[in-house]
Amino acid sequence: MKIEKITPFLVDRFLLVRVYTDQGIVGNGEAGLWAHHGVVHRAIVELSDYFVGKDATRIEHHYQTVSRDAHFMGAALSAALSAIDIALWDIAGQAVGQPVHQLLGGRVRDKIKVFANVGGATVPECAASAQQQVSAGYLSLRMSPFLPGFERKTPSQVIGEAVAMVAAVRDAIGYNIDLGLEIHRNLRPEEAILLARELQPFRILYYEDPLAPESLEPMENIAKTVPLPMATGERFYNIFQFKDLIDRKIVSLIRPDLSLAGGFTQVKKIAAIAESAFVGIFPHLMGSPVNIAAFCQLDAAIPNYVLMESHPSADAFNEIVDHPVERQGGYLLVSDRPGIGLKIDESKLDRFPYQPKKILGNFHADGSVAH
């Protein structure tokens, strides 16, 4: 089975890809470098020069060739290759009439537990949002404990407000619901340490990205200093970065993005490395219904999966696929349809014009760049 054509599609805030074969099977995938889809779109076009005419079933071989041939790799190339890799696994599943999770060893769970995000611009609004999500059936919540305009406040004020927000949410939902914190790389090391120590009584499941993860040394220091389980990795784009993170014993949970960190071919390996160290997989998910479907296939097949985002905002784009993933309270249902379980309807894509990410910036009170 030969690859005849690869076409990327810029749709709203997403970058989709379809891989066409000479046997009429079309694979579907998505790239995850959401802030730079224009660059990744070009990379997919360039990579197609290698893929067209090749055997669609030699997925590992293609990954090794493309990622090693030119001696350069980075997030844009990895996102492009990830999208194509997902589509090739989709083709493989369709060719044998099996879901991707069956090709990965079969499902180890019947449904995918997901978390809901807590919203709100005030402490009472956050508490009410948390209660609403629990009432909807979610057993796990995540919140970013910062009020609007926090960048212009003193660290002491930010920490005080964060503790008040977490306390209010815990009061609203009790202690039988999991609660994680998304810090979004907003703190300096000393601030992250102070905040973590004050949050210890609130039974926090994970402390996600207190710092930008590009430098692991300060992350390592925080992990050894604070009493909260650490989670990071959504920006990482290859297996070597995740191995270093795991070997340093920095994290309890890692956040590989299937559409950035190498598709099924690599993320299955990343999950295996993590499994051997008792590190959980906490996938980073953004994108369209295509990504949700692909992620569910991975989650179903790895024993150390823990959580991923429910991402209900993607449901607004369900019409671009034929079988969007079904939701059931705080769970997503695993499809047994061939491949990733859905197909892209190209006739619907023009209804959602491309929305490129604009660089706006976030700034402290003194005008310096925040975040």
Secondary structure, DSSP 8 states (H G I E B T S, - for coil): -BEEEEEEEEETTEEEEEEEETTS-EEEEEE--GGGHHHHHHHHHHHHHHHTTSBTT-HHHHHHHHHHHSS---HHHHHHHHHHHHHHHHHHHHHHT-BHHHHTT--S-SEEEEEEE---SSHHHHHHHHHHHHHTT-SEEEE----TTGGGS-HHHHHHHHHHHHHHHHHHH-SSSEEEEE-TT---HHHHHHHHHHHGGG--S-EE-SS-TT-HHHHHHHHHHSSS-EEE-TT--SHHHHHHHHHTT--SEE---TTTTTHHHHHHHHHHHHHHTT-EE-----S-HHHHHHHHHHHHH-TTB--EE--GGGGGGGGGBSS---EETTEEE---SSBTS--B-GGGGGGS----------B-TTS-B--
